[in-house]
Amino acid sequence: MFSSLEFYLVERLPKTLSAKKNSSNMAIDWFGYAYAATVAAGGIMGYAKAGSIPSLGAGLAFGALLGYGAHMNSQDPPRPLLQLGTSLLLAGVMGARWNRSGKLMPAGVVCMLSVAALVKNLVQYNRYLPVPTKGA
C-alpha cells in the first residue's frame, strides 16, 4: 500500500510534469512583444520630446493592447485577433498621418511596423482565424 507521499511521487507527479511540458509547445511571439514595446516607447518619447500627453496615452494604450495580443498569440492555441485588429487600426491611423505629414519618423515607421505585424500574423496564424461559413 502506498503512503500519500509515495502515491503523489509515483502516480501524480509524472502526469503533472508532462502536462506542463506539453502546454509550452507554442512558440513565444517575440516579434509581437518587440512591436508592443516599440509602440509604447514611441509614446514615451513623444511625451519626453514634445510634452504630448495624447502621444503618451495612445502609445501606452496601444502598446498594452499589442503586448496582451502577443501574450494571446503565445498561448496554445494562439488567438491572433486582438493583435491583428490593433495592428490594422494603428497601420491606418499612422498611415494617414504619414501621408499628411510626409515624415518618416514616427508615423511612417509605425505604419511599416504595423503592416509587417499584420502580414506576419496573417501568414503565421491563418489557420487559427475564424472563418465565416454558410449554413449550419
N, CA and C atoms as a LAMMPS dump frame, in Angstrom:
ITEM: TIMESTEP
0
ITEM: NUMBER OF ATOMS
408
ITEM: BOX BOUNDS ff ff ff
-5.0000000000000000e+02 5.0000000000000000e+02
-5.0000000000000000e+02 5.0000000000000000e+02
-5.0000000000000000e+02 5.0000000000000000e+02
ITEM: ATOMS id mol type element x y z
1 1 1 N 0.834 -1.18 0
2 1 2 C 0 0 0
3 1 3 C 0.879 1.243 0
4 2 1 N 0.515 2.264 -0.822
5 2 2 C 1.292 3.497 -0.904
6 2 3 C 0.906 4.456 0.21
7 3 1 N 1.908 5.148 0.732
8 3 2 C 1.58 6.272 1.601
9 3 3 C 1.164 7.42 0.689
10 4 1 N 0.625 8.475 1.245
11 4 2 C 0.141 9.572 0.403
12 4 3 C 1.289 10.253 -0.345
13 5 1 N 2.473 10.368 0.281
14 5 2 C 3.612 10.969 -0.404
15 5 3 C 4.109 10.076 -1.534
16 6 1 N 4.177 8.788 -1.292
17 6 2 C 4.614 7.855 -2.332
18 6 3 C 3.623 7.858 -3.49
19 7 1 N 2.333 7.896 -3.181
20 7 2 C 1.313 7.946 -4.228
21 7 3 C 1.494 9.192 -5.1
22 8 1 N 1.728 10.33 -4.434
23 8 2 C 1.92 11.574 -5.166
24 8 3 C 3.153 11.488 -6.057
25 9 1 N 4.259 10.997 -5.51
26 9 2 C 5.501 10.933 -6.277
27 9 3 C 5.42 9.945 -7.423
28 10 1 N 4.735 8.818 -7.228
29 10 2 C 4.697 7.783 -8.254
30 10 3 C 3.588 8.023 -9.267
31 11 1 N 2.425 8.383 -8.799
32 11 2 C 1.263 8.475 -9.675
33 11 3 C 0.998 9.883 -10.218
34 12 1 N 1.013 10.883 -9.37
35 12 2 C 0.551 12.213 -9.762
36 12 3 C 1.647 13.103 -10.356
37 13 1 N 2.843 13.057 -9.8
38 13 2 C 3.893 13.964 -10.237
39 13 3 C 4.259 13.797 -11.703
40 14 1 N 4.454 12.59 -12.229
41 14 2 C 4.78 12.479 -13.664
42 14 3 C 3.7 13.057 -14.57
43 15 1 N 2.433 12.893 -14.2
44 15 2 C 1.346 13.459 -15.012
45 15 3 C 1.366 14.984 -14.962
46 16 1 N 1.658 15.538 -13.788
47 16 2 C 1.728 16.987 -13.643
48 16 3 C 2.867 17.553 -14.466
49 17 1 N 4.027 16.909 -14.402
50 17 2 C 5.173 17.39 -15.171
51 17 3 C 4.94 17.275 -16.668
52 18 1 N 4.335 16.187 -17.104
53 18 2 C 4.102 16.036 -18.539
54 18 3 C 3.052 17.023 -19.023
55 19 1 N 2.068 17.353 -18.207
56 19 2 C 1.066 18.344 -18.605
57 19 3 C 1.716 19.707 -18.777
58 20 1 N 2.634 20.06 -17.871
59 20 2 C 3.306 21.346 -18.004
60 20 3 C 4.21 21.351 -19.23
61 21 1 N 4.845 20.26 -19.506
62 21 2 C 5.734 20.173 -20.658
63 21 3 C 4.953 20.326 -21.961
64 22 1 N 3.8 19.7 -22.064
65 22 2 C 3.014 19.761 -23.29
66 22 3 C 2.354 21.111 -23.494
67 23 1 N 2.064 21.848 -22.423
68 23 2 C 1.368 23.115 -22.589
69 23 3 C 2.286 24.216 -23.109
70 24 1 N 3.6 23.994 -23.129
71 24 2 C 4.501 25.045 -23.594
72 24 3 C 5.044 24.763 -24.993
73 25 1 N 4.303 24.013 -25.799
74 25 2 C 4.763 23.707 -27.151
75 25 3 C 4.674 24.912 -28.078
76 26 1 N 3.84 25.876 -27.772
77 26 2 C 3.648 27.035 -28.63
78 26 3 C 4.815 27.999 -28.479
79 27 1 N 5.28 28.533 -29.57
80 27 2 C 6.402 29.474 -29.547
81 27 3 C 5.954 30.822 -29.002
82 28 1 N 6.884 31.512 -28.379
83 28 2 C 6.607 32.842 -27.85
84 28 3 C 6.657 33.839 -29.009
85 29 1 N 5.718 34.756 -29.028
86 29 2 C 5.629 35.765 -30.09
87 29 3 C 6.578 36.924 -29.785
88 30 1 N 7.88 36.709 -30.017
89 30 2 C 8.885 37.726 -29.706
90 30 3 C 8.688 38.97 -30.557
91 31 1 N 8.333 38.806 -31.826
92 31 2 C 8.103 39.966 -32.685
93 31 3 C 6.957 40.812 -32.125
94 32 1 N 5.905 40.166 -31.665
95 32 2 C 4.767 40.893 -31.102
96 32 3 C 5.135 41.676 -29.85
97 33 1 N 5.936 41.063 -28.981
98 33 2 C 6.371 41.768 -27.778
99 33 3 C 7.283 42.953 -28.126
100 34 1 N 8.183 42.759 -29.089
101 34 2 C 9.081 43.851 -29.502
102 34 3 C 8.283 44.978 -30.153
103 35 1 N 7.286 44.627 -30.946
104 35 2 C 6.412 45.617 -31.588
105 35 3 C 5.659 46.419 -30.527
106 36 1 N 5.128 45.726 -29.524
107 36 2 C 4.404 46.4 -28.441
108 36 3 C 5.328 47.346 -27.672
109 37 1 N 6.531 46.89 -27.37
110 37 2 C 7.478 47.726 -26.636
111 37 3 C 7.89 48.944 -27.465
112 38 1 N 8.033 48.771 -28.772
113 38 2 C 8.405 49.887 -29.646
114 38 3 C 7.307 50.945 -29.681
115 39 1 N 6.067 50.504 -29.77
116 39 2 C 4.947 51.447 -29.795
117 39 3 C 4.845 52.195 -28.464
118 40 1 N 4.979 51.475 -27.355
119 40 2 C 4.923 52.125 -26.039
120 40 3 C 6.094 53.094 -25.859
121 41 1 N 7.285 52.682 -26.281
122 41 2 C 8.449 53.56 -26.168
123 41 3 C 8.289 54.805 -27.04
124 42 1 N 7.656 54.654 -28.198
125 42 2 C 7.396 55.803 -29.052
126 42 3 C 6.473 56.808 -28.387
127 43 1 N 5.476 56.332 -27.68
128 43 2 C 4.597 57.234 -26.933
129 43 3 C 5.336 57.959 -25.824
130 44 1 N 6.213 57.244 -25.148
131 44 2 C 7.008 57.867 -24.081
132 44 3 C 7.966 58.902 -24.664
133 45 1 N 8.584 58.564 -25.802
134 45 2 C 9.5 59.518 -26.44
135 45 3 C 8.755 60.759 -26.928
136 46 1 N 7.545 60.58 -27.442
137 46 2 C 6.747 61.724 -27.874
138 46 3 C 6.418 62.642 -26.718
139 47 1 N 6.171 62.073 -25.552
140 47 2 C 5.911 62.881 -24.375
141 47 3 C 7.184 63.573 -23.897
142 48 1 N 8.307 62.839 -23.914
143 48 2 C 9.563 63.408 -23.428
144 48 3 C 10.057 64.539 -24.327
145 49 1 N 9.914 64.39 -25.638
146 49 2 C 10.416 65.406 -26.567
147 49 3 C 9.489 66.608 -26.683
148 50 1 N 8.186 66.342 -26.84
149 50 2 C 7.258 67.434 -27.138
150 50 3 C 6.251 67.703 -26.026
151 51 1 N 6.291 66.906 -24.967
152 51 2 C 5.32 67.091 -23.893
153 51 3 C 3.914 66.694 -24.3
154 52 1 N 3.788 65.798 -25.276
155 52 2 C 2.49 65.414 -25.82
156 52 3 C 1.837 64.323 -24.964
157 53 1 N 0.834 64.728 -24.214
158 53 2 C 0.112 63.764 -23.377
159 53 3 C -0.717 62.806 -24.237
160 54 1 N -1.371 63.259 -25.336
161 54 2 C -2.07 62.301 -26.195
162 54 3 C -1.133 61.236 -26.779
163 55 1 N 0.08 61.629 -27.137
164 55 2 C 1.047 60.668 -27.653
165 55 3 C 1.406 59.647 -26.578
166 56 1 N 1.598 60.098 -25.369
167 56 2 C 1.91 59.195 -24.266
168 56 3 C 0.75 58.229 -24.019
169 57 1 N -0.459 58.758 -23.96
170 57 2 C -1.626 57.907 -23.71
171 57 3 C -1.86 56.889 -24.807
172 58 1 N -1.771 57.354 -26.065
173 58 2 C -2.002 56.44 -27.186
174 58 3 C -0.898 55.401 -27.275
175 59 1 N 0.355 55.829 -27.078
176 59 2 C 1.468 54.885 -27.138
177 59 3 C 1.366 53.806 -26.077
178 60 1 N 1.05 54.21 -24.852
179 60 2 C 0.932 53.226 -23.775
180 60 3 C -0.298 52.331 -23.949
181 61 1 N -1.403 52.913 -24.405
182 61 2 C -2.621 52.112 -24.6
183 61 3 C -2.428 51.095 -25.729
184 62 1 N -1.927 51.567 -26.873
185 62 2 C -1.713 50.636 -27.985
186 62 3 C -0.608 49.631 -27.657
187 63 1 N 0.425 50.081 -26.948
188 63 2 C 1.48 49.161 -26.533
189 63 3 C 0.949 48.071 -25.613
190 64 1 N 0.067 48.446 -24.695
191 64 2 C -0.522 47.459 -23.789
192 64 3 C -1.406 46.475 -24.551
193 65 1 N -2.224 46.988 -25.473
194 65 2 C -3.073 46.093 -26.275
195 65 3 C -2.233 45.137 -27.116
196 66 1 N -1.178 45.662 -27.719
197 66 2 C -0.315 44.818 -28.543
198 66 3 C 0.451 43.804 -27.694
199 67 1 N 0.864 44.209 -26.5
200 67 2 C 1.537 43.276 -25.595
201 67 3 C 0.625 42.151 -25.163
202 68 1 N -0.629 42.493 -24.843
203 68 2 C -1.586 41.448 -24.485
204 68 3 C -1.896 40.568 -25.698
205 69 1 N -1.939 41.174 -26.871
206 69 2 C -2.135 40.39 -28.091
207 69 3 C -0.979 39.429 -28.335
208 70 1 N 0.248 39.866 -28.064
209 70 2 C 1.404 38.976 -28.201
210 70 3 C 1.32 37.841 -27.186
211 71 1 N 0.834 38.156 -25.991
212 71 2 C 0.638 37.108 -24.978
213 71 3 C -0.399 36.092 -25.459
214 72 1 N -1.485 36.573 -26.036
215 72 2 C -2.515 35.666 -26.54
216 72 3 C -2.003 34.845 -27.722
217 73 1 N -1.111 35.423 -28.539
218 73 2 C -0.517 34.667 -29.642
219 73 3 C 0.447 33.601 -29.143
220 74 1 N 0.969 33.771 -27.938
221 74 2 C 1.917 32.812 -27.374
222 74 3 C 1.22 31.645 -26.682
223 75 1 N -0.089 31.647 -26.628
224 75 2 C -0.836 30.57 -25.984
225 75 3 C -1.029 29.413 -26.949
226 76 1 N -1.535 28.319 -26.429
227 76 2 C -1.817 27.14 -27.261
228 76 3 C -3.296 26.814 -27.132
229 77 1 N -4.137 27.049 -28.093
230 77 2 C -3.885 27.594 -29.434
231 77 3 C -3.782 29.119 -29.387
232 78 1 N -3.065 29.708 -30.33
233 78 2 C -2.942 31.163 -30.361
234 78 3 C -4.258 31.825 -30.758
235 79 1 N -4.448 33.048 -30.252
236 79 2 C -5.636 33.839 -30.581
237 79 3 C -5.167 35.188 -31.122
238 80 1 N -5.023 35.294 -32.434
239 80 2 C -4.387 36.47 -33.034
240 80 3 C -5.297 37.662 -33.304
241 81 1 N -6.578 37.572 -33.019
242 81 2 C -7.494 38.638 -33.451
243 81 3 C -7.208 39.986 -32.801
244 82 1 N -6.848 40.027 -31.523
245 82 2 C -6.591 41.311 -30.867
246 82 3 C -5.395 42.012 -31.497
247 83 1 N -4.316 41.288 -31.705
248 83 2 C -3.139 41.899 -32.296
249 83 3 C -3.386 42.278 -33.762
250 84 1 N -4.146 41.465 -34.48
251 84 2 C -4.473 41.808 -35.87
252 84 3 C -5.305 43.083 -35.936
253 85 1 N -6.322 43.168 -35.116
254 85 2 C -7.186 44.351 -35.122
255 85 3 C -6.454 45.618 -34.709
256 86 1 N -5.638 45.498 -33.669
257 86 2 C -4.875 46.655 -33.194
258 86 3 C -3.858 47.092 -34.238
259 87 1 N -3.195 46.133 -34.87
260 87 2 C -2.217 46.465 -35.914
261 87 3 C -2.892 47.127 -37.113
262 88 1 N -4.059 46.634 -37.473
263 88 2 C -4.797 47.219 -38.593
264 88 3 C -5.191 48.66 -38.293
265 89 1 N -5.717 48.904 -37.094
266 89 2 C -6.103 50.259 -36.71
267 89 3 C -4.885 51.175 -36.664
268 90 1 N -3.801 50.706 -36.075
269 90 2 C -2.593 51.515 -35.973
270 90 3 C -1.984 51.782 -37.348
271 91 1 N -2.009 50.793 -38.243
272 91 2 C -1.497 50.995 -39.603
273 91 3 C -2.324 52.052 -40.332
274 92 1 N -3.634 52.017 -40.16
275 92 2 C -4.488 53.008 -40.817
276 92 3 C -4.288 54.41 -40.29
277 93 1 N -4.258 54.555 -38.967
278 93 2 C -4.105 55.875 -38.359
279 93 3 C -2.73 56.457 -38.671
280 94 1 N -1.695 55.66 -38.47
281 94 2 C -0.347 56.17 -38.697
282 94 3 C -0.044 56.317 -40.19
283 95 1 N -0.658 55.496 -41.025
284 95 2 C -0.503 55.656 -42.468
285 95 3 C -1.103 56.967 -42.946
286 96 1 N -2.262 57.318 -42.384
287 96 2 C -2.882 58.596 -42.738
288 96 3 C -2.019 59.768 -42.265
289 97 1 N -1.46 59.661 -41.066
290 97 2 C -0.568 60.723 -40.56
291 97 3 C 0.686 60.84 -41.418
292 98 1 N 1.225 59.692 -41.822
293 98 2 C 2.428 59.682 -42.67
294 98 3 C 2.119 60.331 -44.02
295 99 1 N 0.942 60.038 -44.564
296 99 2 C 0.535 60.61 -45.851
297 99 3 C 0.373 62.127 -45.746
298 100 1 N -0.222 62.598 -44.643
299 100 2 C -0.416 64.035 -44.45
300 100 3 C 0.897 64.777 -44.211
301 101 1 N 1.738 64.217 -43.352
302 101 2 C 2.954 64.94 -42.958
303 101 3 C 4.136 64.671 -43.878
304 102 1 N 4.184 63.489 -44.477
305 102 2 C 5.323 63.119 -45.302
306 102 3 C 6.567 62.767 -44.502
307 103 1 N 6.459 62.76 -43.173
308 103 2 C 7.601 62.473 -42.315
309 103 3 C 7.662 60.977 -42.001
310 104 1 N 8.847 60.424 -42.181
311 104 2 C 9.03 59.005 -41.912
312 104 3 C 8.973 58.699 -40.415
313 105 1 N 9.45 59.618 -39.609
314 105 2 C 9.511 59.394 -38.175
315 105 3 C 8.495 60.258 -37.476
316 106 1 N 7.625 59.767 -36.659
317 106 2 C 7.422 58.392 -36.238
318 106 3 C 6.334 57.662 -37.021
319 107 1 N 5.491 58.431 -37.726
320 107 2 C 4.307 57.829 -38.348
321 107 3 C 4.652 56.772 -39.391
322 108 1 N 5.623 57.042 -40.23
323 108 2 C 5.98 56.091 -41.283
324 108 3 C 6.557 54.802 -40.727
325 109 1 N 7.394 54.918 -39.705
326 109 2 C 7.998 53.728 -39.102
327 109 3 C 6.933 52.867 -38.432
328 110 1 N 6.035 53.501 -37.682
329 110 2 C 4.982 52.74 -37
330 110 3 C 4.027 52.127 -38.019
331 111 1 N 3.742 52.836 -39.093
332 111 2 C 2.889 52.276 -40.146
333 111 3 C 3.536 51.048 -40.771
334 112 1 N 4.834 51.138 -41.079
335 112 2 C 5.515 49.986 -41.685
336 112 3 C 5.605 48.811 -40.711
337 113 1 N 5.872 49.089 -39.433
338 113 2 C 5.886 48.016 -38.434
339 113 3 C 4.504 47.367 -38.303
340 114 1 N 3.465 48.187 -38.362
341 114 2 C 2.104 47.658 -38.235
342 114 3 C 1.738 46.775 -39.423
343 115 1 N 2.115 47.193 -40.608
344 115 2 C 1.854 46.375 -41.798
345 115 3 C 2.655 45.076 -41.726
346 116 1 N 3.91 45.159 -41.265
347 116 2 C 4.72 43.944 -41.104
348 116 3 C 4.087 43.008 -40.084
349 117 1 N 3.557 43.549 -38.992
350 117 2 C 2.893 42.718 -37.981
351 117 3 C 1.626 42.085 -38.547
352 118 1 N 0.883 42.847 -39.353
353 118 2 C -0.313 42.293 -39.993
354 118 3 C 0.034 41.11 -40.892
355 119 1 N 1.014 41.307 -41.747
356 119 2 C 1.409 40.243 -42.681
357 119 3 C 1.922 39.028 -41.916
358 120 1 N 2.791 39.266 -40.934
359 120 2 C 3.351 38.167 -40.14
360 120 3 C 2.241 37.374 -39.452
361 121 1 N 1.295 38.071 -38.841
362 121 2 C 0.217 37.384 -38.131
363 121 3 C -0.714 36.645 -39.086
364 122 1 N -1.005 37.234 -40.235
365 122 2 C -1.875 36.554 -41.197
366 122 3 C -1.222 35.297 -41.746
367 123 1 N 0.079 35.359 -41.996
368 123 2 C 0.784 34.192 -42.529
369 123 3 C 0.955 33.118 -41.455
370 124 1 N 1.394 33.536 -40.267
371 124 2 C 1.726 32.566 -39.23
372 124 3 C 0.491 31.968 -38.561
373 125 1 N -0.548 32.754 -38.376
374 125 2 C -1.696 32.297 -37.598
375 125 3 C -2.962 32.127 -38.428
376 126 1 N -2.857 32.004 -39.758
377 126 2 C -4.054 31.962 -40.592
378 126 3 C -4.961 30.788 -40.271
379 127 1 N -4.415 29.674 -39.839
380 127 2 C -5.277 28.526 -39.534
381 127 3 C -6.05 28.691 -38.226
382 128 1 N -5.7 29.698 -37.412
383 128 2 C -6.412 29.93 -36.158
384 128 3 C -7.442 31.033 -36.262
385 129 1 N -7.535 31.67 -37.427
386 129 2 C -8.502 32.759 -37.591
387 129 3 C -9.891 32.186 -37.832
388 130 1 N -10.919 32.795 -37.258
389 130 2 C -12.273 32.314 -37.519
390 130 3 C -12.678 32.627 -38.957
391 131 1 N -13.252 31.641 -39.608
392 131 2 C -13.679 31.803 -40.998
393 131 3 C -15.195 31.66 -41.049
394 132 1 N -15.893 32.673 -41.569
395 132 2 C -17.345 32.549 -41.673
396 132 3 C -17.733 31.479 -42.68
397 133 1 N -18.731 30.695 -42.338
398 133 2 C -19.205 29.639 -43.233
399 133 3 C -20.679 29.814 -43.508
400 134 1 N -21.146 29.268 -44.622
401 134 2 C -22.563 29.315 -44.959
402 134 3 C -23.293 28.203 -44.234
403 135 1 N -24.536 28.484 -43.948
404 135 2 C -25.388 27.45 -43.344
405 135 3 C -25.06 27.195 -41.895
406 136 1 N -25.264 25.967 -41.507
407 136 2 C -25.031 25.474 -40.139
408 136 3 C -25.696 26.347 -39.2
